[in-house]
Amino acid sequence: MIKYVKRKDLDIDKYNACVENSVQSRIYAFSWYLDIAVDNWDALVLDNYKAVMPIPWRKKYFIKYVYLPRWTLQLGIFSVDTNLKIDIFLDYIFQNFKFVELRMNTNNFFKNNPTKRITRKMQLLSLIDGYNTIYSNYRKDRKKDLQKANKNLLTAKWGDTPNNLITLFKNNVATKMKKLPQKDYDSLLKIITICNDKNIGEILSIYNDNEVLVGAVFLLKHKKTVTKVVSSTDLKERNKGVNTFMIDKIINKYQTNFDIFDFGGSSIDSIAKFSRSFNAVDVEYDLIKHNNLPMMFKVFKQ
């Protein structure tokens, strides 16, 4: 039986144990991560925490709706039962929320509600074969970019301060986006700080020969996967091989102890193409979209 349980009423130990031991385990679903990254959240709980589904929500015009929280790349259903029929979770959400927009994880496979599921792609790179083999499968322009980066005397620094990454992001990537509220940056700073303290997060920064920051990335480490959560390069320096140099350093460091590098996911063709140029492969996941609002409220999220 599925129950809707408010955050304050959850058995947090059982909830986190389910996420940790689930087939779909992701850091973003742990209670401590959601408490930082999400405005409000509750959870759907199956039986005695046999499966859980965190529900991030907001309220607008007295309407409670499910939304896409920033800095959480994959949520969805987390279950210790590999044979669980997970469509019942979506059925419950659609019956109880008039508006839903939520990113699932790549281990959630649905059969029902096809019109409410939009297929998206993310890119994963296997690290199992070791650096030399992985490098040999780089596309030619990636290898040329590495030569360019070395010619420009780029250097890598691990363990840089979160504020350097956030400032670089604000001044570059964020200028091409809808303006982010300050609370999103505050949440990111908290996430990076706590993940670093837990030794499950790491920052890699790239500097040029004048010791100016030209690239940075925040990485999460969970089980055998390393994930790029947020990154930025100096847009004026990107033709110097910064992005390629940064990804190559990540691969080189983590290929000894991890099996998968997750590029963070993108269906934007140019970004996905860049990821695939390292020999990464596309993996699909579902973006859930449901709008059953009365006509006068159909555009309330715009």
N, C-alpha and C positions, 0 to 999 in steps of 0.2 A: 504494500500500500504506500502511495506517495503522499507525503505531508509537506505543506508549506510551513517552514520554520523560520521565524524571525531571527536575525543575527543574535540578539540578546538571549534567545532561548536555545541556541544550538549547544550541543555537547561538543565543545571545541576539540577535545582530545579525540573523540570518535570521528569527528568531521575531518580533521587533519590526517588521521590514520588512514581514512578511506582514500583521501587524495594521494597520500604518500605511496600506498600499496596498490593503487589502481593501475590498470593497463594504460590509462591515458595520462598518467601523472605529469603535472606541469606546475612550476613554481607559482605562476599567476593565480592559481586556485587556492593556495594556502590562506588561512584566515588572516595571518599577519600581513601578507602582501595586499590582500583585498582591503583590509582596514586602512591602508595608506593610499592605495590607488583609486578607490571607488568612493563616490559620494555616499551611497547607502547600498547595503546588500543584505539579502536574505538567502535562503537556500531551499531547494526541493530535496527531500530526503526519502529514500526508499527503505522501508522496513527499519531495521536497526542499523542504519548507516551502511547498508549494503551498496548503495550508490548515492551520490550527491550531485547537485547541479547548482552552483552559485548563481544568484540572480542579481546583477547590478541594476539599481533603479534610481530614478529621479522623479520629481513631481513638477508639473507645470499646468497652470490653470486648473488645479485640483485633480489633474489626471496623473496617475502613477504609471510610468512606462519603463520598459527595459531598454538600456542604452549601451553603446560601445564605449567602455572606459579606456582612456589613453594609457599607454604603457603596459597593457595586458594583451599580449598577442594572440593567445588562445584560451578560451574558457570551455564551456560545454558541460558534458556529463562525464563523471569520473566514477568508475565501477571496478570492484574486485572480481566481478563475474564477467568472463569473456563472452558468455552467451546471452547476456541481458538484452532484452528488446527495449531499446532506448527511445523509440518513437513516442512512448507514453509520456515522456517528459515534455516533448514539444506540444503534444495534445493538451496537457495541463496548462502550459504557459498561454497557448492561444485562447483557451477558455477563460483565463483569468486576467489577461492583459490585453488592452485594446491596441496597444502599439508595442512592437518588439523589434529591436535591431541588435543582434548578438552574433559574435564570431565563435564558431565551434572549434573543436580541435581535430587534428588529422586522423585521430583514432575513433571518431564518432561516425558511424555509418547508418544512415537513415533509409527507410523504405517509403514512408508516407510523406504527405505534405510537399510534393515536388514543386508546387508553384510558390511556396514560401521559402524555398532554399535556393540561394544563388551560389553557384560553384566558383570558388576562388582558388588561386594557386600560390604556393610558396615553394622555396627552393632549398633542398637539402644536399649536402655533400658528404659522402662516406669518407671517413678518415682512416679506415681499417688498413688500407694497403701501405700506409706510410708516406712520408713527405715526397720522396724522390719519385714514386709512382704517380702521386697526385700532381706534382709539378709537371711531369711529362705529358699530362693530359690537359694542361692549360692551353687555351687557344693562343695563337701566335701573338695577338695584340696584347694579351696579358703579359707575356714574356717580354715584349718590347717595352711595356709600361714599367716593368721591374728594372730594366736596363736604364730607362729614363729616370726612375726614382733614385737609383744608385748614382747616376750622373749628377743629379741635383742634390746629392749628399743628404737625403732624408734619413732621419734616425727615429727609432722607436723607443718609447718610454712607457714602461708598465707601472701602474699604481699612481697615476697622476690624480690631481684633485678633481672632484665632481664639478666644481664651479667652472673649471676651464672648459670642460665638455659642454656644459649647459650654456655658457656664454657663446661658444663657437656655434652651437645649434641655433641660439636666438638670432645671431648675426648673419646666418646663412640659410639653413634649411627652413627656419621659421618664417623668413621673409617671403617665401613662396607659398605659405599656407595661410588659412584663415587665422587671425590673431588668436594665440592661445592665452587663456587667463593665467594670471600669476600662480594660482593654486596648482595648476598642472606642473609648473616648474618646481614648485615647493614639494609636490608629491614625488617628482622624479629625484630630487635631491635626497629626500628621505629614503626612497627605495634603494638608491645607489649606496647610501651610507650604511643602511642596515644589511644589505646583501654583502657589502665588503666586510662588515663586522662578522657576518656568518661564514665568511670565506666561500661564498657561492657567487660572488660578483667580482668583476675586475674591469678596470679601465685601461685601454691602450691609447696612447697619444702619439701623434706623429709630428715631428718638428723639422723645419728646414735648416739650412746651414747657418741662418741668422738667429737660430733658436726661437723662431716664431712658430706658434702652434698652427698647423695647417690641416690637421685631421684628428679625430678622436672617436672612440666607440666604447659603449658600455655593454659588457657581456655577462650572461648568466650561465652558470654551470649547474646542471641537474642530472643526476644519474650519469649516463654516458653521452649526454648531448650538451654542446656549447651553443648558445643562441645570441645573435646580435639583436639587442633590444632597441637601442637608439644610437645613431651615429651622425657625424657631420664632417664635411671638409670645408675648407675655405674655398669658396667658389672661384676666387681669383687664382687659386693654385691647383685646381683640379686637373689641369692639362700636364701636370708634372708627375703623374703616376701615383698620386697620393692614395687613392682608393684601392688600387691594386696592391700597392706596397702594404697597406694596412691589413687587407684580407690575407695576403701571403704570410704576414707575421703571425696572424691568428692561427692559420692552418699549421704553420711550422711549430708553434708552441704546443698546441693541444693534440696533435695527431698521435702522440705517444700514449696518452691516457684516456682519450675519448674516442667514440666511434662515429659521431655525427656532428657536423657543423651546420647549424640552422641559420640561414641568411636573414631571417626575420620575416620573410614572406612578402611577395608583391606580385600582383597581377598586372602592374604597369609594365608594359612591354620592354621599355628601355632598361628598367631596373632588373627585371627578370632575365633579360638577355645578358646583362653584366654578370649576374650570379651564375648563369649557365655556362659562361665562358671559362669558369673554373672547373667545369665538368659536373656541376651540380645538376640535379634532376628535379622536375616539377612534381609536387605532391599536392593533391586536392583537399580542400576542406569546404565546409558550408558556411555561408553567411546567411543567417536567418533574418528575414524581413517580413513583418506582419503589420498591416495597418487596417484595423477594423473600427476606426474612429467614425463618429457621425460626420457627415459631409462638412459641416461648419467648422470642424476641428481638423480636417484632413491635413492641413498645411501647418499645424501648430509646431511641428519640429523644424520647420525650415527657417 
